[in-house]
Structure formats: structure tokens, C-alpha cells
Amino acid sequence: MQFDVQKDVLVKALRDVTSAVATRVVQPILSNVLIETRENSTLRFQGTDLDITIETKVPAMIEEKGSVTLPGKKLLEVVSKLPNKTVRFKVNPETLETTVTCERSKFNLTGLPCDDFPKLVDSGNVDGVLMPSEVLRRSIQQTSFAAANYDASSVLGGVYLVINEGVFECTATDGSRLAHRKEELSVSARSSRRVEGDKETEEGQKSATATLDKPMYLKAIVPARACIELVKLLDAQESEKGTAREGKEGSAATLKEVRIAMVSGQIVFETETHYLSSRLIGGEYPRYQELFPTEYKYLGELNADDFVASIERVAVMSDDRTHLVKLHFEGDTLQVSANTPDVGQAQDETQVQFEGQVLDIAVNVRYLIDVLQRLSGAPIRMEMTGPLKPIIIKTGADDKYRYLLMPVQAR
């Protein structure tokens, strides 16, 4: 096996897949990444810890085909130090010793047999659903942070995805807050994996996956960690759009959709260049729809960036244990304050359009900053019923997103 690949392309691919590599190694093979040649000009990289699997494909100059598994973290560390030139890999097929060279640098790494590497879940024979990648990325980015990080294996440690009759809902909660986004999909159809050389593809079909007309139902609780890794991949894919637009129009279209399928207790997200599969969390998700109030007594409208800047200044003086800040709504002013005994206090003000009588309410400042940072630049609405009733945060121009935050009792 022998191939050449550009250093910056190699580093990006290794960063993608090593995110899934096991940190606490039970099986040595799980600390490795699988490298395979595909066709005559494509390399496939794959990493897994058995819970999450990530795969990416990159262009390369392939002289001899083959496959090998190499220590993922160490390989990334090695190539990151190399100059941004062509990196050559040469694998001894008998010993699996791999020589990595770049200009005057040379490294030898010991590989493990590819037969021991876990097999990829193949979703090509099951029905899937196509979704615009930006819709999926935004929905997960605005909700996954609210999942519980204290118990990753419970339903509260996951993000609840539902697709039904063209409507997509994404929800996460840890019991103290809840983030929810609902989208009407422009693409919601069963699809099968693209077939190389397929007649429709050759004729310039819009998508790289063949679609059917019948809508699909999908429901899954996906671990928050997998969702965070998926957002990273979609962010990287978004940065490649400019390059894709320079090519054919059909190529650009393939970067804008994600295929989602469920098979063997796992969920698979697949684009033209990336693949991520994750185990699902079993159980029944809470009936969150009933938690949102149907009416409110107080309404505050303000800019998310101004609000988060004010809160971050005051948060410096919030208690390290409770992280409590107080919000005082009156007229056109929102006063934010924090007080820590024996340390000091802080106070800041920002403009607000407020409807209702004077209102004092206390919240966990971290839970408030988390959502405001993800709504950057947007005007927001805060709908409130009372000092100890749920706060509902929405974006002013977008009624698709809701964030429920429970206040805390202030002494």
C-alpha cells in the first residue's frame, strides 16, 4: 500500500475521525484509525469507540491499493508537525510497518490488521430520509447543549429527533431547562444509498441519493456527544461549499443534504464526504409538549448580544456554587445583578421593551448564557408568568425555536 496526500487535507481528515477514537482503550484496535484506498484517487479514514463511528473521504494520489490501521492520536500528532507539503505513506503488507515521509522528515509507525477493526454499519438497504444539512445543523446546535451531561446513558442525556409527515422536531432537556426546534422540511422522502454509475446520477440528478415519493416516520434519542460531533462535521462541510460551487451545480447540491437512516439499534448520518453512526438510547422521552405555558403575563423584548454581554459582566460576581443572577424588569430597563457574600456584588443594565408590571426573577446564569450565545445577533422574546414560573425564550423573527428555563428561588 502506497499513497500521497496533502498535509492539510490529511490533518483535517484525522481530526474528524479521531474524535470517535476511544480514550480509554479496552481493545488496542479501538485506538487506531482505519485507512483504506478507494478507487484510484480516494482515501477513506474511519475511527470508532463502538458507540460512535466517524468516516471521511479525501482525495489522494494512490500508487498501490490496500488498507491499514494506525494509532489515531499519535498519527495526528505526527502529521500536524509536518510542513504543508505532500505526505507519503508506504505500508509493508507483511509487517504492517508504515513509513510516513514529508520532505526531510521520516516516521515509522506500527499498524494492526484491518480484519480486527469493527465493521461499519451499512444503511444502504434500509429506508432513509433526506434533510437539508443547514436545517439539521441549526436544530442540533440550538438544542443539544440542553441535554443532561451527568448521565449520558439516560434519555435526558440524548437529543430527541422526530420526523413525521415532513415535520422535523429536535428536543433536549436536563430537567431544569428544555430546548426545542420545529421545522417544516422541504425535503422529506425515503432514500437509498447512491449507487456508483447509477443512470440517474450520470444524468445529473440533483441529489447524490435516489429519492422515493413516500414520506417517512423516524423517532430516535441520540446521545448528545454524537450530536455535537455531527455539528462539527456539518460545520466543516459548510466551509467546503465555496469550493463545491466552483465545480458543477450538481456537486454543490450534494453537500447540502444529509441522509438519515436507522438500522440495528443505531442511527446513521451520511453526506457525500462524511459518515457518522451512533448507538441509540432506549426509553421513552418525557412529554415535553405539555411543559410549555399557553399564555404569559410579562413580555420582554431585547437584543441577544446586548443581553449576553450584560450578563457575562455580572456573572463574574455570581456564586460559584449556585451561579445565580437576578433580573429586574421595570419600564424600558432590565437590571442584572449578582451578589456573593464575602466577595462582592455587581450590577448592569440593558435596554428592554417590557410589557407588564415590575418583575423580579432569578436564574442560573450558565443556563441563560448557553442559549443566548446560540441566538447571537437575533432579537429575542422572553415570555414570563411569574417569579417562579417557566421562562420561555424565543427568537423574535423565528417562531420555530423555544427555550424553557426554570427560575430558581432567590434568598
For each residue, the residues with C-beta under 8 A, 3 or more apart:
1: 37 64 65 66 67 68 89 90 91 93
2: 62 63 64 88 89 90 91
3: 37 43 60 61 62 63 64 88 89
4: 60 61 63 86 87 88 89
5: 9 10 43 58 59 60 61 86 87 89
6: 9 10 84 85 86 87
7: 10 11 79 82 83 84 85 86 87 102
8: 11 12 84
9: 5 6 12 13 58 59 60
10: 5 6 7 13 14 58 79 87
11: 7 8 14 15 76 79 80
12: 8 9 15 16 58 236
13: 9 10 16 17 43 45 56 58
14: 10 11 17 18 33 45 72 75 76 79
15: 11 12 18 19 76
16: 12 13 19 45 54 56 232 233 236 274
17: 13 14 20 21 33 45 46 47 54 55 56 72
18: 14 15 21 33 47 72 73 76
19: 15 16 47 52 54 229 232
20: 17 47 48 49 52 53 54 229 276
21: 17 18 30 31 32 33 47 48 49 72 73
22: 25 26 27 30 31 48 49 50
23: 49
24:
25: 22 28 30 31
26: 22 30
27: 22 30 116
28: 25 31 32 112
29: 32 69 112 116 117 118
30: 21 22 25 26 27 48 49 50 118
31: 21 22 25 28 71 72 73
32: 21 28 29 69 70 71 72 111 112 117
33: 14 17 18 21 45 46 47 69 70 72 75
34: 44 45 46 47 67 68 69 114 117
35: 43 44 45 67 68 69 70 89
36: 43 44 46 66 67 114
37: 1 3 42 43 44 60 62 65 66 67
38: 42 43 44 57
39: 42
40: 62
41: 59 60 61 62
42: 37 38 39 57 58 59 60 62
43: 3 5 13 35 36 37 38 57 58 59 60 62
44: 34 35 36 37 38 55 56 57
45: 13 14 16 17 33 34 35 55 56 57 58
46: 17 33 34 36 53 54 55 117 120
47: 17 18 19 20 21 33 34 53 54 72
48: 20 21 22 30 52 53 54 118
49: 20 21 22 23 30 52
50: 22 30 118
51: 223 225 226 278 279
52: 19 20 48 49 223 225 226 229 276 277 278 279
53: 20 46 47 48 118 120 121 275 276 277 278
54: 16 17 19 20 46 47 48 229 233 274 275 276
55: 17 44 45 46 120 274 275 276
56: 13 16 17 44 45 233 273 274 275
57: 38 42 43 44 45 273 274
58: 5 9 10 12 13 42 43 45 273
59: 5 9 41 42 43
60: 3 4 5 9 37 41 42 43
61: 3 4 5 41 86
62: 2 3 37 40 41 42 43 65
63: 2 3 4
64: 1 2 3
65: 1 37 62
66: 1 36 37 91 93
67: 1 34 35 36 37 114
68: 1 34 35 91 96 98 111 114
69: 29 32 33 34 35 111 112 113 114 116 117
70: 32 33 35 74 75 98 109 111
71: 31 32 74 75 109 110
72: 14 17 18 21 31 32 33 47 75 76
73: 18 21 31 76 77
74: 70 71 77 78 109
75: 14 33 70 71 72 78 79 100 109
76: 11 14 15 18 72 73 79 80
77: 73 74 80 81
78: 74 75 81 82 100 107 109
79: 7 10 11 14 75 76 82 87 100 102
80: 11 76 77
81: 77 78 105
82: 7 78 79 85 87 102 103 105
83: 7 102 103 105
84: 6 7 8
85: 6 7 82 102 103
86: 4 5 6 7 61 102
87: 4 5 6 7 10 79 82 100 101 102
88: 2 3 4 99 100 101 102
89: 1 2 3 4 5 35 98 99 100
90: 1 2 98 99 101
91: 1 2 66 68 96 97 98 99 111
92: 95 96 97 98
93: 1 66 96
94:
95: 92
96: 68 91 92 93 110 111 112 113
97: 91 92 108 109 110 111
98: 68 70 89 90 91 92 108 109 110 111
99: 88 89 90 91 106 107 108
100: 75 78 79 87 88 89 106 107 108 109
101: 87 88 90 105 106 107
102: 7 79 82 83 85 86 87 88 105
103: 82 83 85
104:
105: 81 82 83 101 102
106: 99 100 101
107: 78 99 100 101
108: 97 98 99 100
109: 70 71 74 75 78 97 98 100
110: 71 96 97 98
111: 32 68 69 70 91 96 97 98
112: 28 29 32 69 96 116 117
113: 69 96 116 117
114: 34 36 67 68 69 117
115:
116: 27 29 69 112 113
117: 29 32 34 46 69 112 113 114
118: 29 30 48 50 53
119:
120: 46 53 55 275 277
121: 53 263 264 266 268 277
122: 125 263
123: 126 128 193 259 261 262 263 268 270 277
124: 192 193
125: 122 192
126: 123 261 262 263
127: 190 191 192 212 216 261
128: 123 190 191 192 193 209 216 259 260 261 268 270
129: 163 188 189 190 191 216 218 259 260 261
130: 187 188 189 191 207 209 211 257 258 259 260
131: 135 136 163 168 185 187 188 257 258 260
132: 135 136 185 186 187 256 257 258
133: 136 137 234 237 238 255 256 257 258 271
134: 137 138 238 256
135: 131 132 138 139 168 183 185
136: 131 132 133 139 140 168 230 234 258 260 269
137: 133 134 140 141 230 231 234 235 238
138: 134 135 141 142 181
139: 135 136 142 143 168 170 181 183
140: 136 137 143 144 159 170 227 230 231
141: 137 138 144 231 374
142: 138 139 170 179 181 374 375 401
143: 139 140 146 147 159 170 171 172 179 180 181
144: 140 141 147 159 172 224 227 228 231
145: 172 179 370 371 374
146: 143 172 173 174 177 178 179 370 371 403
147: 143 144 156 157 158 159 172 173 174 224 227
148: 151 152 154 156 157 173 174 175
149: 152 157 174 224
150: 157 174
151: 148 154 156 157
152: 148 149 157 223 224 225
153: 157 281
154: 148 151 157 158 281 283
155: 158 160 221 281 283 284 285 286
156: 147 148 151 173 174 175 286
157: 147 148 149 150 151 152 153 154 223 224 281
158: 147 154 155 172 221 222 223 224 281
159: 140 143 144 147 170 171 172 221 222 223 224 227
160: 155 169 170 171 172 219 220 221 285 288
161: 168 169 170 218 219 220 221 222 267
162: 167 168 169 170 171 218 219
163: 129 131 167 168 169 185 188 216 217 218 219 260
164: 167 217 218 219
165: 188 215 217
166: 184 185 188 215
167: 162 163 164 182 183 184 185
168: 131 135 136 139 161 162 163 182 183 184 185 188
169: 160 161 162 163 180 181 182 183
170: 139 140 142 143 159 160 161 162 180 181 182 183
171: 143 159 160 162 178 179 180 181 285 288
172: 143 144 145 146 147 158 159 160 178 179 224
173: 146 147 148 156 177 178 179 286 288 404
174: 146 147 148 149 150 156 177
175: 148 156
176: 364 367 405 406
177: 146 173 174 367 371 403 404 405 406
178: 146 171 172 173 288 291 403 404
179: 142 143 145 146 171 172 173 371 401 402 403 404
180: 143 169 170 171 288 292 401 402 403 404
181: 138 139 142 143 169 170 171 400 401 402
182: 167 168 169 170 400
183: 135 139 167 168 169 170 400
184: 166 167 168
185: 131 132 135 163 166 167 168 188
186: 132
187: 130 131 132 211 257
188: 129 130 131 163 165 166 168 185 215 216
189: 129 130 211 212 213 214 215 216
190: 127 128 129 211 212 214 215 216
191: 127 128 129 130 207 209 210 211 212 259
192: 124 125 127 128 195 209 210 212
193: 123 124 128 209 259 270
194: 198 201 208 209 210
195: 192 198 201 210
196:
197: 201 202
198: 194 195 201 202 210
199: 202 203
200: 203 205 210
201: 194 195 197 198 204 205 208
202: 197 198 199
203: 199 200
204: 201 250
205: 200 201 208 210 250
206: 250 253
207: 130 191 210 211 253 254 257
208: 194 201 205 254 257 272
209: 128 130 191 192 193 194 257 259
210: 191 192 194 195 198 200 205 207
211: 130 187 189 190 191 207
212: 127 189 190 191 192
213: 189
214: 189 190
215: 165 166 188 189 190
216: 127 128 129 163 188 189 190
217: 163 164 165
218: 129 161 162 163 164 260 262
219: 160 161 162 163 164
220: 160 161 262 267 280
221: 155 158 159 160 161 280 281 282 283 285
222: 158 159 161 226 227 267 278 280 281
223: 51 52 152 157 158 159 226 227 278 279 281
224: 144 147 149 152 157 158 159 172 227 228
225: 51 52 152 228 229
226: 51 52 222 223 229 230 267 276 278
227: 140 144 147 159 222 223 224 230 231
228: 144 224 225 231 232
229: 19 20 52 54 225 226 232 233 276
230: 136 137 140 226 227 233 234 269 276
231: 137 140 141 144 227 228 234 235
232: 16 19 228 229 235 236
233: 16 54 56 229 230 236 237 269 271 274 276
234: 133 136 137 230 231 237 238 258 271
235: 137 231 232 238 239
236: 12 16 232 233 239 240 274
237: 133 233 234 240 241 255 271 273 274
238: 133 134 137 234 235 241
239: 235 236 242
240: 236 237 243 244 255 273
241: 237 238 244 245 252 255 256
242: 239 245 246
243: 240 246 247
244: 240 241 247 251 252 254 255
245: 241 242 252
246: 242 243
247: 243 244 251 252
248: 251 252
249: 252 253
250: 204 205 206 253 254
251: 244 247 248 254 255
252: 241 244 245 247 248 249 255 256
253: 206 207 249 250 256 257
254: 207 208 244 250 251 257 271 272
255: 133 237 240 241 244 251 252 271 272 273
256: 132 133 134 241 252 253
257: 130 131 132 133 187 207 208 209 253 254 271
258: 130 131 132 133 136 234 269 270 271
259: 123 128 129 130 191 193 209 268 269 270 271
260: 128 129 130 131 136 163 218 267 268 269 270
261: 123 126 127 128 129 267 268 270
262: 123 126 218 220 266 267 268 280
263: 121 122 123 126 266 268
264: 121
265: 279 280
266: 121 262 263 277 278 279 280
267: 161 220 222 226 260 261 262 277 278 280
268: 121 123 128 259 260 261 262 263 275 276 277
269: 136 230 233 258 259 260 274 275 276 277
270: 123 128 193 258 259 260 261 274 275 276
271: 133 233 234 237 254 255 257 258 259 274 275
272: 208 254 255
273: 56 57 58 237 240 255
274: 16 54 55 56 57 233 236 237 269 270 271
275: 53 54 55 56 120 268 269 270 271
276: 20 52 53 54 55 226 229 230 233 268 269 270
277: 52 53 120 121 123 266 267 268 269
278: 51 52 53 222 223 226 266 267
279: 51 52 223 265 266
280: 220 221 222 262 265 266 267
281: 153 154 155 157 158 221 222 223
282: 221
283: 154 155 221
284: 155
285: 155 160 171 221 288
286: 155 156 173
287: 290
288: 160 171 173 178 180 285 291 292
289: 292
290: 287
291: 178 288 390 404
292: 180 288 289 390 392 402 404
293: 296 383 385 389 390 392
294:
295: 385
296: 293 299 383 384 385 392
297: 356 384 385 386
298: 329 354 355 356 357 359 382 383 384 385
299: 296 354 355 356 381 382 383 384
300: 329 334 352 353 354 355 381 382 384
301: 352 353 354 379 380 381 382 396
302: 306 307 334 350 351 352 353 379 380 382
303: 306 307 378 379 380
304: 307 308 372 375 376 377 378 379 380 395
305: 308 309 376 377
306: 302 303 309 310 350 351
307: 302 303 304 310 311 334 350 372 380
308: 304 305 311 312 369 372 373 376
309: 305 306 312 313 350
310: 306 307 313 314 334 336 348 349 350
311: 307 308 314 315 325 336 348 365 368 369 372
312: 308 309 315 316 369
313: 309 310 316 346 348
314: 310 311 317 318 325 336 337 338 346 347 348 365
315: 311 312 318 323 325 338 365 369
316: 312 313 338 346
317: 314 338 339 340 343 344 345 346
318: 314 315 322 323 324 325 338 340 365
319: 322 323 324 338 340
320: 323 340
321:
322: 318 319 364 408
323: 315 318 319 320 364 365 366
324: 318 319 338 362 363 364 365 408 410
325: 311 314 315 318 336 337 338 362 363 365 368
326: 336 337 338 360 361 362 410
327: 334 335 336 359 360 361 362 363
328: 334 335 336 337 358 359 360
329: 298 300 334 352 354 356 358 359 360 361
330: 333 335 354 358 359
331: 354
332: 351 352 353 354
333: 330 349 350 351 352
334: 300 302 307 310 327 328 329 349 350 351 352 354
335: 327 328 330 347 348 349
336: 310 311 314 325 326 327 328 347 348 349 350
337: 314 325 326 328 345 346 347 348
338: 314 315 316 317 318 319 324 325 326 345 346 365
339: 317 344 345 346
340: 317 318 319 320 343 344 345
341:
342:
343: 317 340
344: 317 339 340
345: 317 337 338 339 340
346: 313 314 316 317 337 338 339
347: 314 335 336 337
348: 310 311 313 314 335 336 337
349: 310 333 334 335 336
350: 302 306 307 309 310 333 334 336
351: 302 306 332 333 334
352: 300 301 302 329 332 333 334
353: 300 301 302 332
354: 298 299 300 301 329 330 331 332 334
355: 298 299 300
356: 297 298 299 329 359 384
357: 298
358: 328 329 330
359: 298 327 328 329 330 356 384 387
360: 326 327 328 329 387 410
361: 326 327 329 384 387 391 407
362: 324 325 326 327 387 407 408 409 410
363: 324 325 327 367 368 391 405 407 408
364: 176 322 323 324 367 368 405 408
365: 311 314 315 318 323 324 325 338 368 369
366: 323 369 370
367: 176 177 363 364 370 371 405
368: 311 325 363 364 365 371 372 405
369: 308 311 312 315 365 366 372 373
370: 145 146 366 367 373 374
371: 145 146 177 179 367 368 374 375 393 403 405
372: 304 307 308 311 368 369 375 376 380
373: 308 369 370 376
374: 141 142 145 370 371
375: 142 304 371 372 378 380 393 395 401
376: 304 305 308 372 373
377: 304 305
378: 303 304 375 395 396 397 398
379: 301 302 303 304 395 396 397
380: 301 302 303 304 307 372 375 393 394 395 396
381: 299 300 301 392 393 394 395 396
382: 298 299 300 301 302 391 392 393
383: 293 296 298 299 391 392 393 394
384: 296 297 298 299 300 356 359 361 389 391 392
385: 293 295 296 297 298 389 390
386: 297 389
387: 359 360 361 362 407
388: 407 409
389: 293 384 385 386 407
390: 291 292 293 385 404 405 406 407
391: 361 363 382 383 384 404 405 406 407
392: 292 293 296 381 382 383 384 402 403 404
393: 371 375 380 381 382 383 402 403 404 405
394: 380 381 383 398 399 401 402 403
395: 304 375 378 379 380 381 398 401
396: 301 378 379 380 381
397: 378 379
398: 378 394 395 401
399: 394
400: 181 182 183
401: 142 179 180 181 375 394 395 398
402: 179 180 181 292 392 393 394
403: 146 177 178 179 180 371 392 393 394
404: 173 177 178 179 180 291 292 390 391 392 393
405: 176 177 363 364 367 368 371 390 391 393
406: 176 177 390 391
407: 361 362 363 387 388 389 390 391
408: 322 324 362 363 364
409: 362 388
410: 324 326 360 362
411:
